[in-house]
Amino acid sequence: MKCLPPAFAVLVTAFLMSSEAIGQESSAPPPEMKALERLLGTWEVESIGKIPEETRSTSTHRRELVLGGRFVEDKAFDDKGKPISTAMYTYDSNRKAYRYWFFFSEGVLESTGTWDESSQTFTFICKPGGGATGVITIRFSDETTFNWSVIFKDAGGKVGYHLEGKAVRKK
């Protein structure tokens, strides 16, 4: 296989990364990112597993803006400080939707969502395959607290996974 000449590779990369090539009018983050900025900071999270079994845990999430302010990166750690997951949130101007990727030891889940200003709620829908559907909800009570839930149903509508909890901003 023949390699591209370095100058050509740089030119192609510059074109593909240009704002015009990806449908953005400017390099500034879209205004819809303001809603996601509510997630920034360090959060103490309580989790309660309902299905498949009753469980309780705590974790710390550190969220910051990355990649020119276009993404919120979420790094989660268990109560001993061990990394347990990473997630990314953004607003996709081309799809006119919020996007959420959750990376964990079993793989990755990709979701598309909306923001409801009146209820202060993000709702993300995930379709991992096999007819299953997940709904992830983040509802802000105020600037320092939100409640969340993750519910996955199989193709027949039976709940196979239900986790919910509360997050409180520490920093």
C-alpha positions, 0 to 999 in steps of 0.5 A: 500500500502506498502512503500519501505524500505528507503535503497532501495528507496535511491538505486533506486533514485541514479540509476535513477539519474545516468548519465548512466541511463539517457544516459549522458556520464558525469555530465557536461552540453552538449556543445549545452547549450552554444547557450542557454546561450545567453538568460542569464541575465535580459531582458526588453521585449516589446510585441505586440499582433497581433491576436486575438487582437492588444495589447501592453505590457512590461515585465521583464525576469530574466534568469539564469542557474539552475540544474547544468547548464543543464537548463535555467530558465526564470521568467517573471514579468509584469510592476508592478513586478507581476509574469506572467510566468516561462519557462525552456530551455535545450538541450536534448542529447537523442533527439538531440534537444532543449526543451522549456517548458512555464508555465503560468496561463492557463497551460503549452506548450512544444516545441522542437527546433533547433539552427541555428548558421548562422542566430543566431535563435532558432526555437521551434515547439509546438503541443498543440493538436487538430491539432494546431501547434505553432512556436516560433522564437528567433532571436539574432541581437547582444549580447544584443538584440533579436526579437521573435515571437509566431504564432499558427495556427489551423488544417486548417492553420488559424492563431489564435494567433500571438505575437511578440516583442523585448528583450533588455538585461539590466544586 
